[in-house]
Amino acid sequence: MTQQVDLLAIAAHRDDAELTCGGTLAKAVTAGHRVGILDLTQGESGTRGDAATRAAEAERAARALGVHLRLNAGLPDAHLANDEASRLTVVTLIRQTRPRVVILPFPVGRHPDHRVASELGRDACYLAGLAKYGDSAGGSPHRPFKVLYALAYREDPVKPSFVVDISETFDVKMTAIRCYASQFEGAKAAGEIHPTGLDLYELIRVQSAHYGSLIRRPYGEPFFCYETLEVQDVLQLGVQSL
């Protein structure tokens, strides 16, 4: 079976992709695209649960989302580094999966792994396209066309470049998140999600509803990209102004 995908989410930890872009991944699957997740670590340093538990939960979550492929880079949890060995590992997996679009964590985050994963992922996307880089990596050169950053749960004053309407896949996103019972059951916070006193699942719903409201939809997931987005037809733009 081919491991090539159209869309690849690269995340520091098992459960990060579900939290930040799970609705978008499920929507892409529904649209007929091949979708994959690359978790950089195995969760061995997590406060709750262990690596084996997280692996089983991640497989259930992947099935819930309907993604075609889930890989793990086996890099050290809580000790991620953007070093040569790590870049070579991720380059190998990018050449193996050959995505057109990659979703990365936002470059700013509370967890050091999230910040490093963003930089490591971006560097690896570039290096994977160099013909003479990484002879031991294997595979022919491949550079993704687009790199996006998941903005969910950010406190920074960063306006999303766009928001994906996940109203029809929000329940799928929540089903995938609930697969991580060892991490989230009874929790009030997780990753970049700060506690407000609400149950974590309700907090995720509120956040998704907020971003959905920005595009006049029930639920949304926000993304940022550095490039200016192209519009072919201004008459096809969504979101009413007045």
Secondary structure as the mmCIF struct_conf table of DSSP 4:
data_model
#
loop_
_struct_conf.conf_type_id
_struct_conf.id
_struct_conf.beg_label_comp_id
_struct_conf.beg_label_asym_id
_struct_conf.beg_label_seq_id
_struct_conf.end_label_comp_id
_struct_conf.end_label_asym_id
_struct_conf.end_label_seq_id
BEND BEND1 ASP A 6 ASP A 6
STRN STRN1 LEU A 7 ALA A 11
BEND BEND2 ALA A 12 HIS A 13
TURN_TY1_P TURN_TY1_P1 ARG A 14 ASP A 15
HELX_RH_AL_P HELX_RH_AL_P1 ASP A 16 THR A 30
TURN_TY1_P TURN_TY1_P2 ALA A 31 GLY A 32
STRN STRN2 VAL A 35 THR A 41
TURN_TY1_P TURN_TY1_P3 GLU A 44 SER A 45
BEND BEND3 THR A 47 GLY A 49
HELX_RH_AL_P HELX_RH_AL_P2 ALA A 51 LEU A 65
TURN_TY1_P TURN_TY1_P4 GLY A 66 GLY A 66
BEND BEND4 HIS A 68 HIS A 68
STRN STRN3 LEU A 69 LEU A 75
HELX_LH_PP_P HELX_LH_PP_P1 PRO A 76 PRO A 76
TURN_TY1_P TURN_TY1_P5 ASP A 77 ALA A 78
BEND BEND5 ASP A 83 ASP A 83
HELX_RH_AL_P HELX_RH_AL_P3 GLU A 84 THR A 97
BEND BEND6 ARG A 100 ARG A 100
STRN STRN4 VAL A 101 PRO A 105
BEND BEND7 PRO A 107 PRO A 107
BEND BEND8 ARG A 110 HIS A 111
HELX_RH_AL_P HELX_RH_AL_P4 PRO A 112 LEU A 127
TURN_TY1_P TURN_TY1_P6 ALA A 128 GLY A 129
TURN_TY1_P TURN_TY1_P7 ALA A 131 LYS A 132
BEND BEND9 TYR A 133 TYR A 133
HELX_RH_3T_P HELX_RH_3T_P1 ASP A 135 ALA A 137
BEND BEND10 GLY A 139 GLY A 139
BEND BEND11 PHE A 145 PHE A 145
STRN STRN5 LYS A 146 ALA A 150
TURN_TY1_P TURN_TY1_P8 ALA A 152 TYR A 153
BEND BEND12 ASP A 156 PRO A 157
BEND BEND13 SER A 161 SER A 161
STRN STRN6 PHE A 162 ASP A 165
TURN_TY1_P TURN_TY1_P9 SER A 167 THR A 169
HELX_RH_AL_P HELX_RH_AL_P5 PHE A 170 ARG A 178
TURN_TY1_P TURN_TY1_P10 CYS A 179 CYS A 179
HELX_RH_AL_P HELX_RH_AL_P6 ALA A 181 PHE A 184
TURN_TY1_P TURN_TY1_P11 GLU A 185 GLY A 186
BEND BEND14 LYS A 188 LYS A 188
STRN STRN7 ALA A 190 ALA A 190
TURN_TY1_P TURN_TY1_P12 GLY A 191 GLU A 192
STRN STRN8 ILE A 193 ILE A 193
BEND BEND15 GLY A 197 LEU A 198
HELX_RH_AL_P HELX_RH_AL_P7 LEU A 200 LEU A 214
TURN_TY1_P TURN_TY1_P13 ILE A 215 ARG A 216
BEND BEND16 ARG A 217 PRO A 218
STRN STRN9 GLY A 220 PHE A 224
BEND BEND17 TYR A 226 GLU A 227
HELX_LH_PP_P HELX_LH_PP_P2 THR A 228 GLU A 230
BEND BEND18 GLN A 232 GLN A 232
HELX_RH_3T_P HELX_RH_3T_P2 VAL A 234 GLN A 236
BEND BEND19 VAL A 239 VAL A 239
#
